[in-house]
Amino acid sequence: MTISLWCVLVAGIMPMLWAACAKASGPGFDNNGPRDFLEGLTGARKRAHWAQLNSFEAFPLFAVAVIVAHMLGKIGQETIDNVAILFVVSRVFYGVFYIKDFANMRSIVWFVGLVCCISLFVMSV
């Protein structure tokens, strides 16, 4: 299995990391009503929840971009792997910057992740 496909797995699991940050970073988590609990959060815990939601939103485009790049075979594997690693790294920083409330930095790394996805499609044609 390629590094880029492992990155798809990591990106698919990443939302759970941010969910854990939202749920475990303070008292009061209620597993009987987790969505109600998450909606009532504030501050960094709320932003961790938002990072979780955005990670779920970013995942499909990334996963499809990697699969398309593999299927079409017009890009070297090392390039696909490097772009996938950059995407994952950008998404880790995205979550950290979101939780820390560094909005401008968060937006920059969000854009880096988006460019990674688009570049896989563009390089594949």
SULPELIN-V659416 format. One record per helix or strand. SS is the DSSP state (a for helix, b for strand). FROM is the first residue (numbers start at 1). TO is the last residue. If there is no record, write none. Layout:
SS:FROM:TO  SS:FROM:TO
This chain:
a:3:24  a:34:39  a:43:72  a:77:100  a:103:124
